[in-house]
Amino acid sequence: MFNVKAWAMQIRAPFLVLTPISVLMGVSVAVWEGYSINAVYLTLAFIGALLAHIAVNVINEYFDYKSGVDFKTVRTPFSGGSGILVQGLLSPRSVYLLGIFCILGIVAIGAYFISVYGALIIPLGVLGIITVYFYTTHIAKSPFLCAIAPGLGFGPLMVMGTYFVLTGGYSLAAGLVSLVPAFLVSNLLLINQFPDVEADRTAQRRHLPIVIGRKRSALVYTAFIIAAYIALIIAVATEVLPYWALLALVTVPLAYAVIKGANEHYDQIEKLVPTLGRNVVLTLVLPLLIAIGVFIG
């Protein structure tokens, strides 16, 4: 029988909310700049982004299962995968095939927009597919690439991809605003790697918490959060975004709380879990408030 609950857990359904927020950021900038929104193009952009998010979730978990990492990971509500394959609730082959079908769907949508706008969208699509498929097997073995790849996917690729399919071009505003989710989502993966250090070592991964340790990685985490706010302030100061985008600054106390938690409890996983939860909230709310502010502005 088709196990709806198992599939929902496998695709990490609660975390898919990040996708519409990234798409919304691209839409908000297009509206701010005076473009009319083509509902069909927006729908296709959203479907493509959602397929990319699902693909990266299931393909990464498939490779984690095959490498044996998932059998050693200390799972938290925010890290360590779903555990569905380890529990035998779904077949690894079906999970892998879902990821491949999602990628084929992305390619089909990309081909349509190439026919509409030409080749300018190809670099985004190719980089996106490479990031989705090779994150676990190759990217996670490079500290630098592993640190930036998640943010690249949900920031510049998803935000600017949405903006491009709605406008047919790129803009400074879209580029600057895409840096906010870029830093935040990279941080989301960074801090979620803290509980997995010992398990990930067995799979020859080389992300920052393994290479430089959790304590220094907490400093990188802090720098990324600060960089997200700096990107927002620069975008407003240079008047490429309206002042209403600064509505997102109401999240500063939350940002302070997660920075404090990461730097105090980087080596105490049980005490770190509340910070992991607050970090998810920050990653979702900060970009959402920027998008709302841009719409108001």
C-alpha positions as CSV (number, residue, x, y, z in Angstrom):
1,M,0.0,0.0,0.0
2,F,1.1,3.6,-0.6
3,N,2.3,4.9,2.7
4,V,1.3,8.5,2.7
5,K,2.8,9.3,6.2
6,A,6.1,7.6,5.3
7,W,6.4,9.5,2.0
8,A,5.5,12.8,3.7
9,M,8.3,12.2,6.3
10,Q,10.7,11.1,3.5
11,I,10.3,14.3,1.5
12,R,10.5,16.2,4.8
13,A,7.2,17.9,4.1
14,P,7.2,20.3,7.1
15,F,10.5,21.8,5.8
16,L,9.2,22.4,2.3
17,V,7.7,25.7,3.5
18,L,11.1,27.2,2.8
19,T,10.5,26.8,-1.0
20,P,7.4,29.1,-1.2
21,I,9.2,31.7,0.9
22,S,12.2,31.8,-1.5
23,V,9.9,32.0,-4.5
24,L,7.9,34.8,-2.8
25,M,11.1,36.8,-2.4
26,G,11.7,36.7,-6.2
27,V,8.1,37.6,-6.8
28,S,8.2,40.5,-4.4
29,V,11.2,42.1,-6.2
30,A,9.6,41.7,-9.6
31,V,6.4,43.4,-8.3
32,W,8.5,46.1,-6.7
33,E,10.2,46.8,-10.0
34,G,6.8,47.1,-11.8
35,Y,6.6,43.9,-13.6
36,S,3.2,42.2,-14.1
37,I,3.1,38.6,-12.9
38,N,2.3,35.8,-15.4
39,A,0.4,33.3,-13.3
40,V,1.4,30.4,-15.5
41,Y,5.1,31.3,-15.3
42,L,4.9,31.7,-11.6
43,T,3.1,28.4,-11.1
44,L,5.8,26.6,-13.2
45,A,8.6,28.4,-11.2
46,F,7.0,27.3,-8.0
47,I,6.6,23.7,-9.1
48,G,10.2,23.6,-10.4
49,A,11.5,25.0,-7.0
50,L,9.4,22.5,-5.1
51,L,10.6,19.6,-7.2
52,A,14.2,20.7,-6.6
53,H,13.6,20.8,-2.8
54,I,12.0,17.4,-2.8
55,A,14.8,16.0,-5.0
56,V,17.6,17.2,-2.8
57,N,15.9,15.8,0.3
58,V,15.3,12.3,-1.1
59,I,18.5,11.9,-3.1
60,N,20.6,13.0,-0.1
61,E,18.8,10.6,2.2
62,Y,19.2,7.8,-0.3
63,F,23.0,8.3,-0.5
64,D,23.2,8.7,3.3
65,Y,21.4,5.4,3.6
66,K,23.7,3.7,1.0
67,S,26.8,5.0,2.7
68,G,25.6,3.8,6.1
69,V,25.7,7.2,7.7
70,D,22.0,7.1,8.5
71,F,22.5,4.1,10.8
72,K,25.0,6.0,12.9
73,T,23.4,9.5,13.0
74,V,22.0,10.9,16.2
75,R,18.7,12.1,15.0
76,T,17.0,15.4,16.3
77,P,13.7,16.9,15.2
78,F,15.8,19.2,12.9
79,S,18.7,17.1,11.8
80,G,19.9,13.6,11.0
81,G,17.4,12.8,8.2
82,S,13.9,11.2,8.4
83,G,15.0,7.7,9.3
84,I,12.4,6.3,6.9
85,L,14.9,4.1,5.0
86,V,16.6,2.9,8.1
87,Q,13.3,1.8,9.5
88,G,12.5,0.0,6.2
89,L,9.3,1.9,5.7
90,L,10.1,2.6,2.0
91,S,12.4,0.9,-0.5
92,P,15.6,2.8,-1.3
93,R,15.0,2.3,-5.0
94,S,11.6,4.0,-4.9
95,V,13.1,6.9,-3.0
96,Y,15.9,7.3,-5.5
97,L,13.5,7.1,-8.4
98,L,11.4,9.9,-6.9
99,G,14.5,12.1,-6.9
100,I,15.2,11.3,-10.5
101,F,11.6,12.0,-11.6
102,C,11.8,15.3,-9.8
103,I,15.0,16.2,-11.6
104,L,13.4,15.2,-15.0
105,G,10.5,17.5,-14.1
106,I,12.9,20.4,-13.4
107,V,14.6,19.7,-16.8
108,A,11.2,19.8,-18.5
109,I,10.2,23.1,-16.9
110,G,13.7,24.5,-17.7
111,A,13.3,23.5,-21.3
112,Y,10.1,25.4,-21.6
113,F,11.6,28.6,-20.2
114,I,14.6,28.2,-22.6
115,S,12.0,28.2,-25.4
116,V,10.5,31.4,-24.0
117,Y,13.6,33.4,-23.0
118,G,16.6,31.7,-24.6
119,A,19.8,30.3,-23.0
120,L,20.3,32.9,-20.2
121,I,18.5,30.6,-17.7
122,I,20.6,27.6,-18.5
123,P,23.4,28.3,-16.0
124,L,20.9,28.5,-13.1
125,G,19.3,25.2,-14.1
126,V,22.6,23.3,-14.6
127,L,24.1,24.6,-11.4
128,G,20.9,23.7,-9.6
129,I,20.8,20.1,-10.8
130,I,24.5,19.6,-10.1
131,T,23.9,20.9,-6.5
132,V,20.8,18.7,-6.0
133,Y,22.3,15.4,-7.2
134,F,25.9,15.7,-6.1
135,Y,25.6,17.4,-2.7
136,T,26.0,14.2,-0.7
137,T,28.4,12.3,-2.9
138,H,30.8,15.1,-3.8
139,I,30.0,18.6,-2.5
140,A,29.8,17.4,1.1
141,K,33.5,16.4,0.8
142,S,34.6,20.0,0.3
143,P,34.3,22.3,3.3
144,F,33.9,25.4,1.2
145,L,31.4,24.0,-1.3
146,C,29.4,22.2,1.5
147,A,29.2,25.5,3.4
148,I,27.8,27.6,0.4
149,A,25.8,25.0,-1.6
150,P,22.6,24.9,0.4
151,G,22.4,28.7,0.4
152,L,23.2,28.9,-3.2
153,G,20.2,26.6,-4.0
154,F,17.6,28.5,-1.9
155,G,19.1,31.9,-2.4
156,P,20.5,33.0,-5.8
157,L,19.2,29.9,-7.7
158,M,15.7,29.9,-6.4
159,V,15.1,33.6,-5.8
160,M,16.8,34.8,-8.9
161,G,15.4,31.9,-10.9
162,T,11.9,33.0,-9.9
163,Y,12.7,36.6,-10.7
164,F,14.1,35.6,-14.1
165,V,11.1,33.5,-15.3
166,L,8.8,36.4,-14.3
167,T,10.9,39.2,-16.0
168,G,13.2,37.6,-18.5
169,G,16.3,39.1,-16.9
170,Y,18.4,39.6,-13.7
171,S,18.6,42.6,-11.4
172,L,20.8,44.0,-8.6
173,A,17.8,44.0,-6.3
174,A,17.1,40.3,-6.9
175,G,20.7,39.5,-6.4
176,L,21.1,41.3,-3.1
177,V,17.9,40.0,-1.6
178,S,18.8,36.5,-2.6
179,L,21.9,36.7,-0.4
180,V,19.7,36.8,2.7
181,P,18.3,33.2,2.3
182,A,21.7,32.2,0.9
183,F,23.4,32.9,4.2
184,L,20.5,31.7,6.4
185,V,20.0,28.4,4.6
186,S,23.7,27.7,4.5
187,N,23.6,28.3,8.3
188,L,20.6,26.0,8.6
189,L,22.7,23.1,7.2
190,L,25.8,24.2,9.0
191,I,24.3,24.1,12.5
192,N,22.4,20.9,11.7
193,Q,25.7,19.3,11.0
194,F,26.8,19.7,14.6
195,P,25.0,16.6,15.9
196,D,26.3,14.5,12.9
197,V,30.0,15.1,13.1
198,E,31.0,11.6,14.4
199,A,28.7,9.8,11.9
200,D,29.7,12.0,9.0
201,R,33.4,11.3,9.5
202,T,32.7,7.6,8.7
203,A,31.5,8.6,5.2
204,Q,34.6,10.8,4.5
205,R,32.7,14.0,4.6
206,R,34.6,17.2,5.2
207,H,32.1,19.9,6.2
208,L,33.2,22.7,8.5
209,P,32.3,21.2,11.9
210,I,34.5,18.2,11.0
211,V,37.4,20.2,9.5
212,I,37.6,23.2,11.9
213,G,35.5,21.9,14.8
214,R,32.1,22.9,16.2
215,K,33.5,25.9,18.2
216,R,34.9,27.7,15.2
217,S,32.0,26.6,13.1
218,A,29.8,28.5,15.5
219,L,31.8,31.6,14.7
220,V,31.2,31.0,11.0
221,Y,27.5,30.6,11.8
222,T,27.5,33.9,13.6
223,A,29.2,35.6,10.7
224,F,26.6,34.2,8.2
225,I,23.7,35.6,10.3
226,I,25.4,39.0,10.5
227,A,26.1,38.9,6.7
228,A,22.4,38.2,6.0
229,Y,21.4,41.4,7.8
230,I,24.2,43.4,6.1
231,A,22.9,42.3,2.7
232,L,19.4,43.5,3.6
233,I,20.7,46.9,4.9
234,I,22.9,47.4,1.8
235,A,19.9,46.6,-0.5
236,V,17.8,49.2,1.3
237,A,20.6,51.8,1.7
238,T,21.3,51.6,-2.1
239,E,17.6,52.0,-2.7
240,V,17.2,48.9,-4.7
241,L,14.7,47.7,-2.1
242,P,12.1,49.9,-0.2
243,Y,12.6,50.9,3.4
244,W,9.7,48.6,4.3
245,A,12.0,45.7,3.7
246,L,13.6,46.7,7.1
247,L,10.5,45.3,8.7
248,A,12.6,42.1,8.9
249,L,14.9,43.7,11.5
250,V,12.3,42.8,14.1
251,T,13.9,39.4,14.0
252,V,17.2,40.7,15.5
253,P,16.4,39.5,19.0
254,L,15.8,36.0,17.7
255,A,19.0,36.2,15.8
256,Y,20.8,37.1,18.9
257,A,19.2,34.2,20.7
258,V,20.4,31.6,18.2
259,I,23.9,33.1,18.0
260,K,24.1,32.9,21.8
261,G,22.8,29.3,21.8
262,A,25.2,28.2,19.0
263,N,28.2,29.6,20.7
264,E,27.3,28.4,24.2
265,H,26.1,24.9,23.4
266,Y,28.0,23.9,20.2
267,D,29.4,20.8,21.9
268,Q,26.2,19.9,24.0
269,I,23.8,18.5,21.5
270,E,20.8,18.1,23.8
271,K,21.1,21.7,24.9
272,L,21.7,22.8,21.3
273,V,18.3,21.3,20.0
274,P,16.2,24.4,21.1
275,T,18.7,26.6,19.2
276,L,18.2,24.3,16.1
277,G,14.5,25.0,16.4
278,R,14.8,28.7,16.7
279,N,17.2,28.8,13.8
280,V,14.5,27.2,11.6
281,V,12.1,29.9,12.6
282,L,14.7,32.6,11.9
283,T,15.5,31.1,8.5
284,L,11.8,31.2,7.5
285,V,10.6,34.4,9.2
286,L,13.4,36.8,8.2
287,P,13.1,36.3,4.4
288,L,9.3,36.2,4.7
289,L,9.2,39.6,6.4
290,I,11.5,41.0,3.7
291,A,9.1,39.8,1.0
292,I,6.2,41.3,2.9
293,G,8.0,44.6,3.4
294,V,8.9,44.7,-0.3
295,F,5.3,44.1,-1.3
296,I,4.1,46.9,1.1
297,G,6.9,49.3,-0.2
